Amino acid sequence: MAQTLAMPLAPSVSFICNKTSYISLSNTVSLPISNPPKYRSLSIECVRVGGVEIPNNKRVEFSLQYIHGIGRTRARKILCDLQMENKITKDLSEEELITIRDEVSKYMIEGELRRFNALNIRRLKEIQCYRGVRHIQGLPCRGQHTKNNCRTLKGKRVTIAGKKKAPR
Protein backbone atom coordinates (compact mmCIF):
# COMPACT_ATOMS: atom_id res chain seq x y z
CA MET A 1 0.00 0.00 0.00
CA ALA A 2 1.35 3.42 -0.97
CA GLN A 3 2.17 6.07 1.56
CA THR A 4 -0.27 8.95 1.61
CA LEU A 5 -0.17 12.52 2.81
CA ALA A 6 -3.35 13.86 4.35
CA MET A 7 -4.15 17.55 3.96
CA PRO A 8 -7.17 19.12 5.72
CA LEU A 9 -9.87 20.56 3.41
CA ALA A 10 -13.44 21.67 3.62
CA PRO A 11 -15.60 18.99 5.33
CA SER A 12 -17.67 18.35 2.21
CA VAL A 13 -14.74 17.73 -0.18
CA SER A 14 -13.09 14.32 -0.37
CA PHE A 15 -10.56 13.14 -3.00
CA ILE A 16 -8.80 9.85 -3.21
CA CYS A 17 -5.69 9.64 -5.41
CA ASN A 18 -4.65 6.04 -4.80
CA LYS A 19 -6.77 3.62 -6.86
CA THR A 20 -5.59 0.47 -5.07
CA SER A 21 -6.69 1.53 -1.62
CA TYR A 22 -9.87 3.47 -1.07
CA ILE A 23 -9.54 5.48 2.11
CA SER A 24 -12.26 8.00 2.58
CA LEU A 25 -11.78 10.73 5.10
CA SER A 26 -14.39 13.43 5.37
CA ASN A 27 -12.08 16.47 5.53
CA THR A 28 -8.75 15.38 3.96
CA VAL A 29 -7.16 14.86 0.56
CA SER A 30 -5.04 11.75 0.15
CA LEU A 31 -2.05 12.16 -2.14
CA PRO A 32 0.56 9.48 -2.84
CA ILE A 33 4.07 10.33 -1.70
CA SER A 34 6.90 9.09 -3.84
CA ASN A 35 9.95 7.79 -2.07
CA PRO A 36 12.67 10.45 -1.81
CA PRO A 37 15.44 10.02 -4.39
CA LYS A 38 18.41 8.08 -3.16
CA TYR A 39 21.65 9.96 -3.54
CA ARG A 40 24.99 8.27 -3.56
CA SER A 41 27.77 10.15 -1.87
CA LEU A 42 28.19 13.84 -2.63
CA SER A 43 30.82 14.29 -5.32
CA ILE A 44 32.40 17.52 -6.49
CA GLU A 45 31.92 17.88 -10.24
CA CYS A 46 34.58 20.53 -10.83
CA VAL A 47 37.58 22.02 -9.10
CA ARG A 48 38.04 25.81 -8.95
CA VAL A 49 41.50 27.02 -9.92
CA GLY A 50 42.16 30.64 -10.80
CA GLY A 51 38.46 31.53 -10.60
CA VAL A 52 37.52 28.90 -13.22
CA GLU A 53 35.92 25.50 -12.75
CA ILE A 54 38.19 22.97 -14.41
CA PRO A 55 36.85 19.52 -15.34
CA ASN A 56 37.28 16.69 -12.88
CA ASN A 57 37.50 13.77 -15.29
CA LYS A 58 40.53 14.95 -17.31
CA ARG A 59 44.23 14.98 -16.60
CA VAL A 60 45.64 18.08 -14.89
CA GLU A 61 47.60 19.18 -17.97
CA PHE A 62 44.43 19.37 -20.07
CA SER A 63 42.07 20.66 -17.41
CA LEU A 64 44.39 23.61 -16.65
CA GLN A 65 43.97 24.68 -20.29
CA TYR A 66 40.35 25.66 -19.52
CA ILE A 67 41.79 28.75 -17.83
CA HIS A 68 42.18 31.74 -20.18
CA GLY A 69 45.88 32.45 -20.44
CA ILE A 70 47.12 28.90 -19.82
CA GLY A 71 47.86 26.79 -22.85
CA ARG A 72 49.57 23.46 -23.27
CA THR A 73 53.11 24.80 -22.78
CA ARG A 74 52.29 26.75 -19.63
CA ALA A 75 50.28 23.85 -18.17
CA ARG A 76 53.27 21.54 -18.68
CA LYS A 77 55.58 24.18 -17.16
CA ILE A 78 53.35 24.43 -14.08
CA LEU A 79 53.43 20.66 -13.61
CA CYS A 80 57.22 20.58 -14.06
CA ASP A 81 57.75 23.46 -11.60
CA LEU A 82 55.67 21.64 -9.00
CA GLN A 83 57.29 18.27 -9.85
CA MET A 84 53.81 16.78 -9.93
CA GLU A 85 52.69 13.86 -12.05
CA ASN A 86 49.95 14.38 -14.62
CA LYS A 87 47.08 12.50 -12.96
CA ILE A 88 43.32 12.88 -13.23
CA THR A 89 42.04 16.02 -11.51
CA LYS A 90 39.58 14.25 -9.20
CA ASP A 91 42.45 12.17 -7.77
CA LEU A 92 44.32 15.26 -6.53
CA SER A 93 44.61 15.75 -2.80
CA GLU A 94 43.71 19.04 -1.15
CA GLU A 95 47.39 19.94 -0.62
CA GLU A 96 48.14 19.38 -4.32
CA LEU A 97 45.19 21.58 -5.30
CA ILE A 98 46.44 24.36 -3.03
CA THR A 99 49.94 24.20 -4.57
CA ILE A 100 48.45 24.27 -8.09
CA ARG A 101 46.30 27.30 -7.16
CA ASP A 102 49.34 29.10 -5.77
CA GLU A 103 51.40 28.35 -8.89
CA VAL A 104 48.61 29.43 -11.27
CA SER A 105 48.10 32.69 -9.35
CA LYS A 106 51.66 33.73 -10.29
CA TYR A 107 50.62 34.13 -13.95
CA MET A 108 48.44 36.76 -15.58
CA ILE A 109 45.19 34.88 -16.30
CA GLU A 110 41.48 35.39 -16.93
CA GLY A 111 40.11 38.91 -16.24
CA GLU A 112 43.50 40.49 -15.63
CA LEU A 113 44.82 39.20 -18.98
CA ARG A 114 41.67 40.25 -20.87
CA ARG A 115 41.89 43.74 -19.33
CA PHE A 116 45.59 43.98 -20.24
CA ASN A 117 44.89 43.06 -23.88
CA ALA A 118 41.93 45.45 -24.12
CA LEU A 119 44.06 48.32 -22.78
CA ASN A 120 46.80 47.56 -25.33
CA ILE A 121 44.31 47.60 -28.20
CA ARG A 122 42.75 50.84 -26.89
CA ARG A 123 46.22 52.43 -26.72
CA LEU A 124 46.94 51.39 -30.33
CA LYS A 125 43.63 52.95 -31.43
CA GLU A 126 44.31 56.20 -29.58
CA ILE A 127 47.76 56.75 -31.09
CA GLN A 128 46.36 55.99 -34.56
CA CYS A 129 49.19 53.63 -35.54
CA TYR A 130 48.69 51.18 -38.41
CA ARG A 131 47.59 48.34 -36.14
CA GLY A 132 45.20 50.64 -34.28
CA VAL A 133 43.62 51.86 -37.51
CA ARG A 134 43.17 48.26 -38.69
CA HIS A 135 41.45 47.45 -35.37
CA ILE A 136 39.15 50.45 -35.81
CA GLN A 137 38.27 49.36 -39.36
CA GLY A 138 37.73 45.77 -38.27
CA LEU A 139 40.40 44.37 -40.60
CA PRO A 140 43.34 42.03 -39.90
CA CYS A 141 46.40 43.83 -38.59
CA ARG A 142 49.08 41.17 -39.01
CA GLY A 143 49.70 41.48 -42.73
CA GLN A 144 47.19 38.98 -44.12
CA HIS A 145 45.81 39.42 -47.63
CA THR A 146 42.24 40.74 -47.65
CA LYS A 147 41.17 40.45 -51.29
CA ASN A 148 39.52 37.05 -50.89
CA ASN A 149 39.72 36.05 -47.25
CA CYS A 150 39.26 37.52 -43.72
CA ARG A 151 35.49 37.00 -43.87
CA THR A 152 35.35 36.68 -40.09
CA LEU A 153 36.43 40.29 -39.63
CA LYS A 154 34.83 41.85 -42.71
CA GLY A 155 31.47 40.16 -42.23
CA LYS A 156 29.13 38.69 -44.82
CA ARG A 157 29.69 39.49 -48.48
CA VAL A 158 27.73 42.41 -49.89
CA THR A 159 26.97 42.19 -53.59
CA ILE A 160 27.26 45.34 -55.67
CA ALA A 161 24.38 45.67 -58.15
CA GLY A 162 26.03 47.32 -61.17
CA LYS A 163 29.33 45.46 -61.04
CA LYS A 164 29.88 42.73 -63.67
CA LYS A 165 32.80 40.44 -64.23
CA ALA A 166 35.16 41.45 -67.04
CA PRO A 167 34.85 39.23 -70.16
CA ARG A 168 37.87 37.10 -70.97
Secondary structure by P-SEA (a helix, b strand, c coil): cbbbbbbbccccbbbbccccbbbbbccbbbbbbccccccccccccccccccccccccccccccccccccccaaaaaaaaaaacccccccccccaaaaaaaaaaaaaccccaaaaaaaaaaaaaaaaaccaaaaaaaacccccccccccccccccccbbbbcccccccc
